Amino acid sequence: MERKTSMDVFGATALIGFALLLGFNQVVIKFTGGGFGPVLLAALRSAGAVVILLIWMRYKGVPVIMPKGVSRWGVLSGCLFTFEFICLFTALDLASVSRVSIIFYSMPVWLALAAHMFLPGEQLSRKRILGLATAMAGVMWALADRNGTDLSWLGDLAALGAALGWASLALLVRTTPLSTVKPEIQLLWQVAISAPILFVLAPFMGDLVRDVEPIHLAGLAFQIVFISSLGYLFWFWLLTIYPAAFVASFSFLSPVFSVFLGWLLLNERVEISILGALVMVATGIYLINRR
């Protein structure tokens, strides 16, 4: 498809669908944790994604070698990717999908703040400052709410660590030679480096295997195929067609879908404070990304 200068029906539909897919993925991770420990589950997902990506790249004729001088940045991105998903999977193992999603999808807030400090031309306008303050207030409200069930300070902090790891990874890609590397190679290096590290760490970070049933294996397969490999490739493809700001603005839908699906599929109780925090975070992310 040719490059677009504005969002059209196809792009909006695709991005809403992808936000729904990411929201559903939080539920899948939570549910699949009934069969696997969180770090082992993350390791298996990364290892499976390596296989899918290698097949895809061979089919598309994309080289798997990182350009000269960029490898060290690829290794660092893999380490940040590892940290992000240790935190995310641990958070979903300890806390509800609703809480984790609100905190985790605050990533654009931290990225906007970092970009203001480190990237020329990315200074915060008044509107973006308002969005930043609104979203941060929403996150603080979610953290302060200790009245519901399935509460865990460690889970909340792990979700925040995952958001910061995600933002750091995005900033690394934008500020280093990784920005010149094809998305497929970036993603391959991230999952290929994270997989062995996660396998080594898994025995020291809780359970390895719990009560594995076929439904848990199906959940793992879903994450490998539709999220960590082909799903992200689809998102990167959309970035090559539509302006990045328009694509990013749809990220505010992901926590909305996560909270709704957590209530619908996992019977999670959604407190008024969580709904209020959700509205504030989503509004803030929208203001930050809106042009």
N, C-alpha and C positions, 0 to 999 in steps of 0.2 A: 504494500500500500504506500501511496505517496505521503510525504510529510504534511501534516495539518498545522494550521495556525490557530485553530480553535477546536473546541470539543464538539463532536457530532453524536448522533444517536448511537451508532455502533460503539464509539469509545466510551460513552457514559454507561451503556448497558454492560460492556465488558468490565469496566472498573467497578461497577456496583456488584457484578457477579464475583469478581475477584475479592472484593471486601467481604462478601458473604462467605466465600470459600475460606478466607483467613479466620473469620469469626467461628466458623464450624470447626476449623482445625484446632482451636483452643479446647473445644469440647472433646474432640478425638484424642488429643494428648492426655487430657484428664482421664478419660475412660480407659485408654490403652495402658495407663499407669497401673491399672489393676492387674496386669499380667507381667509387667517389667518394672524394674527400678528406674527412676528418672534418668540417671546418667547413662545406664546401659541402653535405654530406649533412644536417647539422643545419639549414642554411638551407632546403633543399628541403623537409624535413619540416615546418618551421614554416609555410612558404608554403602547402603543401598543406593543413595543418590549418586555416589561415584560411578557405580555400574551404569545407571540410567544415563548419566551425562556423557560417559565415554561412548556409549552406543549412539547417542544423539549426535555428538560431535564428529564421530566417524562417518555417520550418515550424511551430515552437512558439510564434511570436509574442513572442519575447523581444527587447526593445530592445537595440541594440548600443551605445548611448551610455552612458558612465560618468556616474554622478550628479555633480552640481555639487560641487566641492571635493574630489573623490576622484581626479581625473585624474592629479595629480602622483604619487600613490601607485601608480596603475596603470602609469605610465611606469617608476617605480623597480622595480616587480615584473617588468616586461618586461626591464629591464637585468639583474636578478638571474637571471632565467630564461635569458638569453643566456649569462651567465657559467657557469651550471650546465652547460649542454649543450655549450659549447665544451670545458669540462673533461672531461665524460663521454665525448664522442665521441673526443676526443684520447686519453684513457686507454685506451679499448677498441681504438684503433688501435695502441697501443704495447705493451699488456700483455694477459695472458690474461683471459678472461671470469671465471674463478674468482677471481683476485686483485682485479680491479676491482669485482666484485660485493660481495665481503666488505667492502671499504673504503667503497664507495658507499652500501651499505645500512646503514652505521653511522649514517646521518642521524638516526634517533630518539635516538641517544645525545647528539649535539651539540644537538639541539632540547631535550631534557630538561635539559641543563646550562644552556642559555640561558634556558629558562623558569624554572628555579630562581632565576636572577639578576634577571630582568626582569618576570616575571608573578606578581602576587599570587595566593596560593593554590596555586601550582605548586611548592612547596618539595619537595625530595627527601626521601622517607622512607628508613628504613634499608634496606628491601627494594629501593627504586629505586637507592639508592647502591650496593648490592651488584650490581645489574644493570648500572649504569653502569661500575663498575670491571671487571666481567667482560667486557663488550663492548669496552671500551677496551683491555684486556689482549689480547683476541683480535685487534684491529686492529694493535696493536704487534707481535704475534707474526707476523702476515702481512707487515708491513713489514720485519721483521727477517730473514725467510726469503729468502736470496739464492742458494739452492742449485738451484732449478728452472730450467726453460727459459723463454723469453719474459719475461725480467725487464727492468724499466726503472724507474729512480728517477723519471723524469719522468712515466711512466704512473701510478706509485703516487701521486705528489703531485697529479697531475691528478684522479685518482679521489677523493682526499681533498678537493680543492678543490670538486669536484662535490657531495660530501656536505655540505660547509659552505655552499655556495650554496643547496642545496635546503633546509637547515635555516633559513637566513636568510630565504628566501622564505616558508616556513611561518610563521616568527615575525612577519614583516612583515604577513601577512594577518591574524594573530591580534591584533596590537597597533595597527592603524590602521583608518581607516574602510573599508578594503577588506573587512573582516569583514561589512559590511552589504550587500555587492554580490553578486549572484547568481554562482554558480560559472561559468556559461557566459560571462559578461562578463569575469570575471577571466581565464579561460583564453584567451579571444579576444584580450584586450589583451596577454597574455604572448607568444603566438605572433606576433601582428601586429607588435609592437614588435621582437621578436627577429629576425624574418625579414630586414628590410632591413639591420640591423646585421651579421648573420651573412654576408649576401651581400657587404657592403663589406669585411669582414675576411677572407673566404675566400681571395682571391688572395695575401694576405700571410702566410697560416698553412699553408703546405704545398701539396700537390697539389690541383688542382680535379677533374680527371677522370682516372681510371685506365683499367682495362680493363672498360668497361661492357658487361654482357651482360643479356639479358632477366631472368635470375634476380635480378640486382641491382635492377632496376626493380621487380620483384615485392616484394623486401624493403623498398624505399622505400615502396611503396603500402601494405604491411602496417603500417609504422610510422605513416603518415599516418592511416589509417582506424581501425585497431584499437588504437592506443596514444595518440597525441597529440591525438586528437579524441574519438571515441566511447568509447574505453576509459576516459579520465579522466572523461568525463561519467557513465559508468556507476558509477565509484567515488564520485563526488560524490553520485550518486543514492542509493547505499548509505548514505552518511553521513546522509542525510535520514531514513533509516528506523531505523538501528541506532545505539546509543551510540558516540561517537567512539572511546572507549578500546577497545571490543571490536573495532572496525574496524581500529584501529592495531595491535592485538596480532597480527594476521595478517601484518604486514609482515615478521616474522622468517622466514616461509617463502620469501620472494623470493630471498634469497641462497642458500638451500638448493637451490631449483630451478635457479638460475643455474649453480651449481657442477656439479650433476648433468648438466644439458643441455650445458654446455661440454665435459664428459667424453664424453657420449654422441654429440653431433652434430659436435663439432670435434676429437675425439680429443685433447683437452688432458690432459696428465698432471697428476694431482692428488696433490700431496705430502701426507704425513702431517701436516705442519705446517699446511697449508692446511685440511685437514679439522678439525684441532684448533681453529684460529682460527675456522672456520665455526661449530662447536658453541658456542664461547664468545660470539661475536657474537650468534648466534640466541638463546641463553639469556639474554644480557643484555638484548636488545630485548624479549624476552617478560617479563622481570621488571620492566622499566621501564613497560610498558604494562598489565600485569595489575592488575586491581582486586581 
